[in-house]
Amino acid sequence: MTIYETIKAAISVKQAAEHYGLKVSHNGMACCPFHNDRHPSLKLNEDYFFCFGCGAKGDVIDLVARLFNLSNYEAAQKLASDFGLDPKPPTAAALPKPKHPCIRQFREDEMLCFRVLTDYLHLLEDWKVRYAPKTPDAALDDRFVEACQMLDYIEYLADILTVGNLEDRVSVVDELMKEGKIAFLQEYTARKKKEVAHHGEEPENA
């Protein structure tokens, strides 16, 4: 079990909110600390929170990360410390080390990943239409095949960065930033767009 799973299994969103000074009503509502909230608009459930005023949402780790401007890893460590949990099962060496202790750096990386994924997605959408076989017997163009194979996966990653929770977004960004994956995809997409333009075929979504 990771530190994130340990925290979320042991501490409810409502428990954390009350521990850090939020006054929660019997029906789980509180004034939102993330905007000027005069009437309680923050709903606190066991597993997640949602503000009907500003749209803030997430799990217990997201809540603490936002309250104290921490990375999700730092928020998990704070929760473990404040609630007396062991943050190091089984050893400290086994814990994932945060690549982005600075939330600002993470935001920049996340924006880069989303922009590159979107560019590639548009290219795949164009290829799926432009290079679709004209007859059942026609040979399949490699670009059409790539579009069919990759579209769903790239859409899935882009969706996580758009509406996923913080932990999932961090996981996707970390994976894409590893070993220059996102840089390669950025260069690959730009090169393929130039090839299309060189042949006088501007992509429809360019």
LODOTOR-218291 format. One record per residue: residue number from 1; x, y, z of N, C-alpha, C in turn; residue in three letters; chain. Coordinates in Angstrom, 2 decimals, padded with zeros to 5 digits. Example, Ala and Ser with C-alpha at 12.3 -4.5 7.8 and 13.67 -1.06 7.14 Angstrom:
// residues 2
{site 1 {013.19 -005.69 007.80} {012.30 -004.50 007.80} {013.20 -003.30 007.80} "Ala" "A"};
{site 2 {012.85 -002.25 007.08} {013.67 -001.06 007.14} {012.90 000.03 007.87} "Ser" "A"};
This chain:
// residues 206
{site 1 {000.84 -001.20 000.00} {000.00 000.00 000.00} {000.88 001.25 000.00} "Met" "A"};
{site 2 {000.61 002.18 -000.90} {001.41 003.40 -000.97} {001.01 004.34 000.16} "Thr" "A"};
{site 3 {001.81 005.38 000.35} {001.49 006.38 001.38} {000.15 007.04 001.09} "Ile" "A"};
{site 4 {-000.16 007.24 -000.21} {-001.43 007.89 -000.59} {-002.62 007.00 -000.20} "Tyr" "A"};
{site 5 {-002.49 005.72 -000.49} {-003.57 004.78 -000.16} {-003.73 004.67 001.35} "Glu" "A"};
{site 6 {-002.61 004.65 002.08} {-002.65 004.58 003.54} {-003.39 005.78 004.12} "Thr" "A"};
{site 7 {-003.05 006.97 003.64} {-003.67 008.21 004.13} {-005.17 008.19 003.86} "Ile" "A"};
{site 8 {-005.54 007.89 002.61} {-006.96 007.97 002.22} {-007.81 006.91 002.91} "Lys" "A"};
{site 9 {-007.19 005.78 003.25} {-007.93 004.73 003.96} {-008.14 005.09 005.43} "Ala" "A"};
{site 10 {-007.23 005.89 005.98} {-007.26 006.16 007.42} {-007.94 007.47 007.79} "Ala" "A"};
{site 11 {-007.91 008.45 006.88} {-008.39 009.80 007.23} {-009.46 010.24 006.23} "Ile" "A"};
{site 12 {-010.62 010.59 006.72} {-011.67 011.09 005.83} {-011.44 012.57 005.54} "Ser" "A"};
{site 13 {-012.05 013.05 004.47} {-011.94 014.46 004.11} {-012.48 015.34 005.24} "Val" "A"};
{site 14 {-013.60 014.93 005.82} {-014.21 015.71 006.89} {-013.30 015.78 008.12} "Lys" "A"};
{site 15 {-012.67 014.65 008.47} {-011.74 014.63 009.61} {-010.60 015.63 009.40} "Gln" "A"};
{site 16 {-010.02 015.60 008.20} {-008.90 016.49 007.91} {-009.35 017.95 007.95} "Ala" "A"};
{site 17 {-010.50 018.23 007.35} {-011.00 019.60 007.32} {-011.19 020.15 008.73} "Ala" "A"};
{site 18 {-011.80 019.36 009.60} {-012.03 019.80 010.97} {-010.71 019.95 011.74} "Glu" "A"};
{site 19 {-009.78 019.04 011.48} {-008.48 019.09 012.15} {-007.74 020.40 011.82} "His" "A"};
{site 20 {-007.90 020.86 010.58} {-007.19 022.07 010.17} {-008.05 023.34 010.26} "Tyr" "A"};
{site 21 {-009.11 023.26 011.07} {-009.81 024.48 011.45} {-011.08 024.82 010.72} "Gly" "A"};
{site 22 {-011.51 023.99 009.77} {-012.77 024.29 009.09} {-013.94 023.86 009.97} "Leu" "A"};
{site 23 {-014.95 024.70 010.05} {-016.15 024.37 010.81} {-017.14 023.68 009.87} "Lys" "A"};
{site 24 {-017.37 022.40 010.14} {-018.21 021.57 009.27} {-019.55 021.33 009.94} "Val" "A"};
{site 25 {-020.62 021.61 009.22} {-021.96 021.41 009.77} {-022.31 019.92 009.80} "Ser" "A"};
{site 26 {-023.43 019.59 010.44} {-023.83 018.19 010.56} {-024.11 017.54 009.20} "His" "A"};
{site 27 {-024.45 018.37 008.20} {-024.70 017.81 006.87} {-023.49 017.88 005.95} "Asn" "A"};
{site 28 {-022.30 018.15 006.55} {-021.06 018.10 005.78} {-020.76 019.32 004.95} "Gly" "A"};
{site 29 {-021.32 020.47 005.28} {-021.06 021.71 004.55} {-020.16 022.62 005.38} "Met" "A"};
{site 30 {-019.30 023.37 004.66} {-018.40 024.32 005.32} {-018.16 025.50 004.38} "Ala" "A"};
{site 31 {-017.73 026.63 004.96} {-017.32 027.75 004.13} {-016.03 027.38 003.42} "Cys" "A"};
{site 32 {-015.99 027.58 002.12} {-014.83 027.19 001.32} {-013.65 028.12 001.61} "Cys" "A"};
{site 33 {-012.47 027.56 001.94} {-011.29 028.38 002.21} {-010.58 028.84 000.94} "Pro" "A"};
{site 34 {-011.06 028.39 -000.23} {-010.35 028.68 -001.47} {-010.93 029.87 -002.23} "Phe" "A"};
{site 35 {-012.02 030.45 -001.70} {-012.54 031.70 -002.26} {-013.32 032.42 -001.16} "His" "A"};
{site 36 {-013.71 033.65 -001.40} {-014.42 034.45 -000.40} {-015.85 033.92 -000.26} "Asn" "A"};
{site 37 {-016.01 032.98 000.65} {-017.27 032.24 000.77} {-018.01 032.67 002.05} "Asp" "A"};
{site 38 {-019.09 033.40 001.89} {-019.85 033.87 003.05} {-020.89 032.85 003.52} "Arg" "A"};
{site 39 {-021.37 032.06 002.60} {-022.34 031.01 002.93} {-021.72 029.67 002.57} "His" "A"};
{site 40 {-021.80 028.69 003.45} {-021.15 027.39 003.20} {-021.50 026.80 001.83} "Pro" "A"};
{site 41 {-020.48 026.61 001.01} {-020.71 026.02 -000.32} {-019.77 024.84 -000.57} "Ser" "A"};
{site 42 {-018.97 024.49 000.44} {-018.03 023.37 000.31} {-018.65 022.12 000.92} "Leu" "A"};
{site 43 {-018.87 021.11 000.08} {-019.44 019.84 000.53} {-018.30 018.86 000.82} "Lys" "A"};
{site 44 {-018.32 018.30 002.05} {-017.28 017.38 002.47} {-017.88 015.99 002.68} "Leu" "A"};
{site 45 {-017.48 015.05 001.84} {-017.89 013.66 001.99} {-016.74 012.87 002.62} "Asn" "A"};
{site 46 {-016.92 011.59 002.77} {-015.85 010.78 003.34} {-014.62 010.78 002.44} "Glu" "A"};
{site 47 {-014.85 010.64 001.14} {-013.74 010.41 000.21} {-013.33 011.62 -000.62} "Asp" "A"};
{site 48 {-014.21 012.63 -000.72} {-013.86 013.76 -001.57} {-014.60 015.01 -001.12} "Tyr" "A"};
{site 49 {-014.10 016.16 -001.62} {-014.78 017.43 -001.36} {-015.13 018.09 -002.69} "Phe" "A"};
{site 50 {-016.14 018.94 -002.67} {-016.51 019.69 -003.87} {-017.12 021.03 -003.45} "Phe" "A"};
{site 51 {-016.66 022.12 -004.06} {-017.21 023.44 -003.75} {-018.18 023.85 -004.85} "Cys" "A"};
{site 52 {-019.41 024.13 -004.47} {-020.42 024.57 -005.43} {-020.19 026.01 -005.85} "Phe" "A"};
{site 53 {-019.31 026.72 -005.14} {-019.04 028.11 -005.48} {-017.91 028.28 -006.48} "Gly" "A"};
{site 54 {-016.73 027.71 -006.16} {-015.56 027.93 -007.03} {-015.18 026.68 -007.82} "Cys" "A"};
{site 55 {-015.81 025.53 -007.52} {-015.54 024.31 -008.30} {-014.37 023.50 -007.80} "Gly" "A"};
{site 56 {-013.73 023.93 -006.69} {-012.62 023.16 -006.14} {-013.09 021.75 -005.78} "Ala" "A"};
{site 57 {-012.25 020.75 -006.07} {-012.65 019.37 -005.78} {-011.41 018.51 -005.61} "Lys" "A"};
{site 58 {-011.59 017.35 -004.99} {-010.48 016.42 -004.84} {-010.66 015.52 -003.63} "Gly" "A"};
{site 59 {-009.58 014.80 -003.27} {-009.63 013.91 -002.11} {-008.95 014.59 -000.92} "Asp" "A"};
{site 60 {-008.73 013.84 000.14} {-008.17 014.43 001.36} {-006.77 015.00 001.12} "Val" "A"};
{site 61 {-005.99 014.37 000.27} {-004.64 014.87 -000.01} {-004.71 016.16 -000.83} "Ile" "A"};
{site 62 {-005.62 016.21 -001.80} {-005.82 017.44 -002.57} {-006.21 018.60 -001.65} "Asp" "A"};
{site 63 {-007.08 018.32 -000.67} {-007.56 019.35 000.24} {-006.40 019.96 001.02} "Leu" "A"};
{site 64 {-005.56 019.13 001.59} {-004.43 019.63 002.39} {-003.38 020.29 001.51} "Val" "A"};
{site 65 {-003.18 019.76 000.30} {-002.23 020.37 -000.62} {-002.66 021.80 -000.95} "Ala" "A"};
{site 66 {-003.95 022.00 -001.17} {-004.46 023.34 -001.49} {-004.45 024.25 -000.27} "Arg" "A"};
{site 67 {-004.80 023.72 000.89} {-004.84 024.54 002.10} {-003.48 025.12 002.45} "Leu" "A"};
{site 68 {-002.42 024.32 002.26} {-001.09 024.73 002.69} {-000.12 024.94 001.53} "Phe" "A"};
{site 69 {-000.65 024.95 000.29} {000.18 025.17 -000.90} {001.34 024.17 -000.97} "Asn" "A"};
{site 70 {001.01 022.90 -000.85} {002.01 021.83 -000.87} {001.84 020.97 -002.12} "Leu" "A"};
{site 71 {002.88 020.19 -002.43} {002.71 019.15 -003.44} {001.89 018.03 -002.80} "Ser" "A"};
{site 72 {001.35 017.12 -003.61} {000.54 016.05 -003.03} {001.39 015.14 -002.14} "Asn" "A"};
{site 73 {002.66 014.98 -002.47} {003.55 014.17 -001.65} {003.77 014.83 -000.29} "Tyr" "A"};
{site 74 {004.03 016.14 -000.31} {004.23 016.87 000.95} {002.95 016.87 001.80} "Glu" "A"};
{site 75 {001.80 016.99 001.13} {000.52 016.96 001.85} {000.32 015.61 002.52} "Ala" "A"};
{site 76 {000.66 014.53 001.83} {000.53 013.19 002.41} {001.44 013.04 003.63} "Ala" "A"};
{site 77 {002.65 013.57 003.52} {003.58 013.50 004.65} {003.05 014.30 005.84} "Gln" "A"};
{site 78 {002.46 015.47 005.57} {001.91 016.30 006.65} {000.75 015.57 007.34} "Lys" "A"};
{site 79 {-000.14 014.99 006.55} {-001.26 014.25 007.12} {-000.77 013.07 007.97} "Leu" "A"};
{site 80 {000.21 012.35 007.47} {000.76 011.22 008.20} {001.33 011.67 009.54} "Ala" "A"};
{site 81 {002.04 012.79 009.52} {002.64 013.32 010.74} {001.58 013.82 011.71} "Ser" "A"};
{site 82 {000.63 014.60 011.20} {-000.38 015.23 012.07} {-001.36 014.23 012.66} "Asp" "A"};
{site 83 {-001.58 013.10 011.95} {-002.54 012.10 012.44} {-001.85 010.87 013.03} "Phe" "A"};
{site 84 {-000.51 010.95 013.18} {000.22 009.87 013.83} {000.31 008.59 013.03} "Gly" "A"};
{site 85 {000.30 008.69 011.72} {000.44 007.50 010.87} {001.90 007.33 010.48} "Leu" "A"};
{site 86 {002.28 006.10 010.19} {003.63 005.84 009.72} {003.71 006.16 008.24} "Asp" "A"};
{site 87 {004.45 007.21 007.85} {004.49 007.58 006.43} {005.50 006.77 005.64} "Pro" "A"};
{site 88 {006.14 005.75 006.27} {007.25 005.07 005.58} {007.09 003.56 005.53} "Lys" "A"};
{site 89 {005.94 003.06 005.05} {005.84 001.60 004.90} {006.39 001.16 003.56} "Pro" "A"};
{site 90 {007.24 000.14 003.45} {007.96 -000.47 004.55} {009.23 000.27 004.92} "Pro" "A"};
{site 91 {009.85 000.96 003.95} {011.05 001.74 004.22} {010.97 003.04 003.44} "Thr" "A"};
{site 92 {011.75 004.01 003.89} {011.74 005.30 003.20} {012.22 005.16 001.77} "Ala" "A"};
{site 93 {013.13 004.21 001.54} {013.68 004.03 000.19} {012.61 003.57 -000.79} "Ala" "A"};
{site 94 {011.57 002.91 -000.28} {010.53 002.39 -001.15} {009.50 003.44 -001.55} "Ala" "A"};
{site 95 {009.53 004.58 -000.89} {008.54 005.62 -001.19} {008.89 006.33 -002.50} "Leu" "A"};
{site 96 {007.87 006.68 -003.29} {008.16 007.45 -004.50} {008.66 008.83 -004.13} "Pro" "A"};
{site 97 {009.75 009.22 -004.73} {010.29 010.55 -004.47} {009.62 011.55 -005.41} "Lys" "A"};
{site 98 {009.17 012.67 -004.87} {008.47 013.64 -005.72} {009.42 014.28 -006.72} "Pro" "A"};
{site 99 {009.06 014.21 -007.98} {009.88 014.87 -009.00} {009.63 016.37 -008.99} "Lys" "A"};
{site 100 {008.45 016.76 -008.53} {008.08 018.17 -008.59} {007.64 018.68 -007.23} "His" "A"};
{site 101 {008.61 018.89 -006.31} {008.21 019.41 -005.00} {007.61 020.80 -005.12} "Pro" "A"};
{site 102 {007.96 021.49 -006.19} {007.40 022.82 -006.41} {006.14 022.71 -007.26} "Cys" "A"};
{site 103 {005.02 023.16 -006.70} {003.76 023.02 -007.41} {003.76 023.83 -008.70} "Ile" "A"};
{site 104 {004.48 024.95 -008.71} {004.53 025.78 -009.92} {005.20 025.03 -011.06} "Arg" "A"};
{site 105 {006.30 024.30 -010.74} {006.98 023.52 -011.77} {006.06 022.43 -012.31} "Gln" "A"};
{site 106 {005.30 021.81 -011.41} {004.35 020.78 -011.86} {003.33 021.37 -012.81} "Phe" "A"};
{site 107 {002.79 022.55 -012.47} {001.78 023.19 -013.33} {002.36 023.44 -014.73} "Arg" "A"};
{site 108 {003.61 023.90 -014.78} {004.25 024.16 -016.09} {004.40 022.87 -016.87} "Glu" "A"};
{site 109 {004.85 021.82 -016.21} {005.01 020.52 -016.88} {003.66 019.98 -017.34} "Asp" "A"};
{site 110 {002.63 020.16 -016.50} {001.30 019.68 -016.84} {000.77 020.41 -018.08} "Glu" "A"};
{site 111 {000.98 021.71 -018.14} {000.52 022.49 -019.30} {001.25 022.05 -020.57} "Met" "A"};
{site 112 {002.56 021.80 -020.46} {003.32 021.33 -021.61} {002.78 019.98 -022.09} "Leu" "A"};
{site 113 {002.57 019.05 -021.17} {002.06 017.72 -021.53} {000.70 017.83 -022.20} "Cys" "A"};
{site 114 {-000.18 018.66 -021.65} {-001.52 018.78 -022.22} {-001.45 019.38 -023.62} "Phe" "A"};
{site 115 {-000.60 020.39 -023.82} {-000.47 021.03 -025.13} {000.06 020.04 -026.18} "Arg" "A"};
{site 116 {001.08 019.27 -025.81} {001.66 018.30 -026.74} {000.66 017.18 -027.05} "Val" "A"};
{site 117 {-000.01 016.69 -026.02} {-001.01 015.63 -026.24} {-002.13 016.12 -027.16} "Leu" "A"};
{site 118 {-002.57 017.35 -026.96} {-003.65 017.91 -027.78} {-003.20 018.06 -029.23} "Thr" "A"};
{site 119 {-001.98 018.54 -029.44} {-001.45 018.68 -030.81} {-001.41 017.32 -031.50} "Asp" "A"};
{site 120 {-000.92 016.32 -030.78} {-000.82 014.97 -031.36} {-002.22 014.40 -031.62} "Tyr" "A"};
{site 121 {-003.14 014.67 -030.71} {-004.51 014.21 -030.86} {-005.15 014.78 -032.13} "Leu" "A"};
{site 122 {-004.94 016.06 -032.37} {-005.48 016.70 -033.57} {-004.87 016.09 -034.84} "His" "A"};
{site 123 {-003.57 015.78 -034.75} {-002.91 015.16 -035.90} {-003.51 013.77 -036.17} "Leu" "A"};
{site 124 {-003.72 012.99 -035.11} {-004.30 011.65 -035.28} {-005.72 011.73 -035.84} "Leu" "A"};
{site 125 {-006.50 012.69 -035.36} {-007.88 012.86 -035.86} {-007.87 013.18 -037.35} "Glu" "A"};
{site 126 {-006.92 014.02 -037.75} {-006.80 014.38 -039.16} {-006.40 013.16 -040.00} "Asp" "A"};
{site 127 {-005.41 012.40 -039.50} {-004.95 011.21 -040.21} {-006.06 010.18 -040.38} "Trp" "A"};
{site 128 {-006.88 010.01 -039.35} {-007.91 008.98 -039.40} {-008.92 009.27 -040.51} "Lys" "A"};
{site 129 {-009.15 010.55 -040.78} {-010.06 010.93 -041.87} {-009.33 010.97 -043.21} "Val" "A"};
{site 130 {-008.18 011.66 -043.22} {-007.45 011.91 -044.48} {-006.93 010.63 -045.12} "Arg" "A"};
{site 131 {-006.47 009.68 -044.30} {-005.81 008.49 -044.86} {-006.65 007.22 -044.70} "Tyr" "A"};
{site 132 {-007.93 007.39 -044.43} {-008.81 006.22 -044.36} {-008.85 005.54 -045.73} "Ala" "A"};
{site 133 {-008.89 004.21 -045.76} {-008.92 003.51 -047.05} {-010.18 003.87 -047.84} "Pro" "A"};
{site 134 {-009.99 004.10 -049.14} {-011.12 004.51 -050.00} {-011.98 003.32 -050.42} "Lys" "A"};
{site 135 {-011.38 002.13 -050.40} {-012.13 000.92 -050.75} {-011.77 -000.18 -049.75} "Thr" "A"};
{site 136 {-012.60 -001.20 -049.61} {-012.30 -002.29 -048.66} {-011.00 -003.02 -048.96} "Pro" "A"};
{site 137 {-010.59 -003.01 -050.23} {-009.39 -003.76 -050.61} {-008.12 -002.91 -050.59} "Asp" "A"};
{site 138 {-008.26 -001.61 -050.34} {-007.10 -000.72 -050.38} {-006.14 -001.04 -049.24} "Ala" "A"};
{site 139 {-004.82 -000.87 -049.52} {-003.81 -001.09 -048.48} {-003.96 000.00 -047.41} "Ala" "A"};
{site 140 {-003.74 -000.38 -046.17} {-003.89 000.57 -045.07} {-002.66 001.47 -044.97} "Leu" "A"};
{site 141 {-002.89 002.77 -044.94} {-001.81 003.73 -044.75} {-001.31 003.64 -043.30} "Asp" "A"};
{site 142 {000.02 003.72 -043.11} {000.59 003.62 -041.76} {000.02 004.69 -040.83} "Asp" "A"};
{site 143 {-000.24 005.88 -041.38} {-000.77 006.97 -040.54} {-002.20 006.67 -040.08} "Arg" "A"};
{site 144 {-002.99 006.05 -040.94} {-004.34 005.65 -040.56} {-004.29 004.59 -039.45} "Phe" "A"};
{site 145 {-003.38 003.64 -039.60} {-003.22 002.58 -038.59} {-002.80 003.18 -037.25} "Val" "A"};
{site 146 {-001.83 004.10 -037.29} {-001.37 004.75 -036.05} {-002.51 005.50 -035.38} "Glu" "A"};
{site 147 {-003.32 006.18 -036.18} {-004.46 006.92 -035.62} {-005.43 005.97 -034.93} "Ala" "A"};
{site 148 {-005.73 004.87 -035.57} {-006.67 003.89 -034.99} {-006.13 003.31 -033.69} "Cys" "A"};
{site 149 {-004.81 003.08 -033.64} {-004.21 002.45 -032.47} {-004.05 003.43 -031.30} "Gln" "A"};
{site 150 {-003.76 004.71 -031.60} {-003.35 005.65 -030.55} {-004.43 006.62 -030.08} "Met" "A"};
{site 151 {-005.48 006.82 -030.87} {-006.47 007.86 -030.55} {-007.07 007.70 -029.15} "Leu" "A"};
{site 152 {-007.57 006.51 -028.84} {-008.24 006.30 -027.56} {-007.29 006.54 -026.38} "Asp" "A"};
{site 153 {-006.04 006.08 -026.52} {-005.07 006.20 -025.43} {-004.70 007.67 -025.19} "Tyr" "A"};
{site 154 {-004.46 008.40 -026.28} {-004.09 009.82 -026.13} {-005.27 010.62 -025.58} "Ile" "A"};
{site 155 {-006.48 010.30 -026.02} {-007.68 010.95 -025.47} {-007.80 010.67 -023.97} "Glu" "A"};
{site 156 {-007.50 009.44 -023.58} {-007.56 009.05 -022.17} {-006.58 009.88 -021.32} "Tyr" "A"};
{site 157 {-005.35 010.03 -021.80} {-004.35 010.82 -021.07} {-004.77 012.29 -020.99} "Leu" "A"};
{site 158 {-005.26 012.83 -022.09} {-005.70 014.23 -022.10} {-006.87 014.44 -021.16} "Ala" "A"};
{site 159 {-007.77 013.46 -021.10} {-008.92 013.55 -020.20} {-008.48 013.58 -018.74} "Asp" "A"};
{site 160 {-007.49 012.77 -018.39} {-006.99 012.78 -017.01} {-006.44 014.16 -016.65} "Ile" "A"};
{site 161 {-005.67 014.76 -017.57} {-005.10 016.08 -017.29} {-006.18 017.16 -017.25} "Leu" "A"};
{site 162 {-007.33 016.89 -017.86} {-008.42 017.87 -017.88} {-009.31 017.75 -016.64} "Thr" "A"};
{site 163 {-009.71 016.54 -016.30} {-010.71 016.36 -015.23} {-010.27 015.37 -014.15} "Val" "A"};
{site 164 {-009.06 014.83 -014.24} {-008.61 013.86 -013.25} {-008.29 014.48 -011.91} "Gly" "A"};
{site 165 {-008.19 013.64 -010.87} {-007.79 014.19 -009.58} {-006.28 014.43 -009.57} "Asn" "A"};
{site 166 {-005.80 015.13 -008.56} {-004.41 015.58 -008.53} {-003.44 014.42 -008.59} "Leu" "A"};
{site 167 {-003.73 013.36 -007.84} {-002.81 012.22 -007.80} {-002.67 011.58 -009.18} "Glu" "A"};
{site 168 {-003.78 011.41 -009.90} {-003.73 010.82 -011.24} {-002.98 011.73 -012.21} "Asp" "A"};
{site 169 {-003.21 013.06 -012.09} {-002.53 014.01 -012.98} {-001.03 014.00 -012.74} "Arg" "A"};
{site 170 {-000.63 013.95 -011.47} {000.80 013.89 -011.14} {001.43 012.63 -011.74} "Val" "A"};
{site 171 {000.72 011.50 -011.63} {001.22 010.23 -012.15} {001.42 010.29 -013.66} "Ser" "A"};
{site 172 {000.44 010.87 -014.39} {000.54 010.97 -015.85} {001.68 011.91 -016.25} "Val" "A"};
{site 173 {001.77 013.05 -015.59} {002.82 014.02 -015.93} {004.20 013.43 -015.66} "Val" "A"};
{site 174 {004.36 012.77 -014.50} {005.65 012.15 -014.18} {006.05 011.12 -015.24} "Asp" "A"};
{site 175 {005.08 010.31 -015.67} {005.36 009.27 -016.66} {005.76 009.89 -018.00} "Glu" "A"};
{site 176 {005.06 010.95 -018.41} {005.35 011.59 -019.69} {006.68 012.34 -019.68} "Leu" "A"};
{site 177 {007.07 012.86 -018.52} {008.31 013.61 -018.43} {009.53 012.69 -018.33} "Met" "A"};
{site 178 {009.29 011.40 -018.03} {010.40 010.45 -017.90} {011.10 010.25 -019.24} "Lys" "A"};
{site 179 {012.41 010.21 -019.19} {013.22 009.83 -020.35} {012.87 010.62 -021.61} "Glu" "A"};
{site 180 {012.38 011.84 -021.41} {012.12 012.73 -022.54} {010.96 012.30 -023.42} "Gly" "A"};
{site 181 {010.00 011.53 -022.87} {008.89 011.04 -023.68} {008.09 012.18 -024.31} "Lys" "A"};
{site 182 {007.76 013.18 -023.50} {006.93 014.26 -024.01} {007.70 015.11 -025.01} "Ile" "A"};
{site 183 {009.02 015.27 -024.79} {009.85 016.03 -025.73} {009.92 015.30 -027.07} "Ala" "A"};
{site 184 {010.02 013.97 -027.01} {010.04 013.19 -028.25} {008.72 013.33 -028.99} "Phe" "A"};
{site 185 {007.61 013.23 -028.26} {006.29 013.34 -028.89} {006.09 014.72 -029.50} "Leu" "A"};
{site 186 {006.60 015.75 -028.82} {006.49 017.12 -029.33} {007.25 017.25 -030.65} "Gln" "A"};
{site 187 {008.47 016.71 -030.69} {009.30 016.79 -031.91} {008.68 015.94 -033.02} "Glu" "A"};
{site 188 {008.17 014.76 -032.67} {007.57 013.85 -033.65} {006.34 014.50 -034.30} "Tyr" "A"};
{site 189 {005.48 015.10 -033.48} {004.27 015.74 -034.01} {004.62 016.90 -034.93} "Thr" "A"};
{site 190 {005.59 017.73 -034.51} {005.99 018.87 -035.33} {006.56 018.40 -036.67} "Ala" "A"};
{site 191 {007.36 017.31 -036.62} {007.97 016.79 -037.85} {006.90 016.26 -038.81} "Arg" "A"};
{site 192 {005.91 015.53 -038.26} {004.86 014.97 -039.11} {003.98 016.07 -039.72} "Lys" "A"};
{site 193 {003.74 017.14 -038.95} {002.96 018.26 -039.49} {003.71 018.92 -040.64} "Lys" "A"};
{site 194 {005.04 019.04 -040.50} {005.85 019.64 -041.57} {005.83 018.78 -042.82} "Lys" "A"};
{site 195 {005.86 017.46 -042.62} {005.82 016.55 -043.77} {004.52 016.72 -044.55} "Glu" "A"};
{site 196 {003.42 016.85 -043.82} {002.12 017.05 -044.47} {002.11 018.38 -045.22} "Val" "A"};
{site 197 {002.62 019.43 -044.55} {002.64 020.75 -045.16} {003.56 020.77 -046.40} "Ala" "A"};
{site 198 {004.65 020.02 -046.31} {005.60 019.96 -047.44} {004.95 019.38 -048.68} "His" "A"};
{site 199 {003.99 018.48 -048.45} {003.29 017.86 -049.59} {002.04 018.65 -049.96} "His" "A"};
{site 200 {001.92 019.85 -049.40} {000.80 020.71 -049.76} {-000.50 020.27 -049.17} "Gly" "A"};
{site 201 {-000.46 019.54 -048.04} {-001.69 019.06 -047.41} {-001.73 019.58 -045.98} "Glu" "A"};
{site 202 {-002.21 020.78 -045.78} {-002.31 021.31 -044.43} {-003.28 020.47 -043.61} "Glu" "A"};
{site 203 {-002.87 019.99 -042.43} {-003.83 019.25 -041.60} {-005.05 020.09 -041.30} "Pro" "A"};
{site 204 {-006.20 019.45 -041.28} {-007.44 020.18 -041.08} {-007.51 020.85 -039.73} "Glu" "A"};
{site 205 {-006.84 020.23 -038.71} {-006.91 020.78 -037.36} {-005.65 021.53 -036.97} "Asn" "A"};
{site 206 {-004.80 021.80 -037.91} {-003.53 022.46 -037.58} {-003.79 023.87 -037.12} "Ala" "A"};
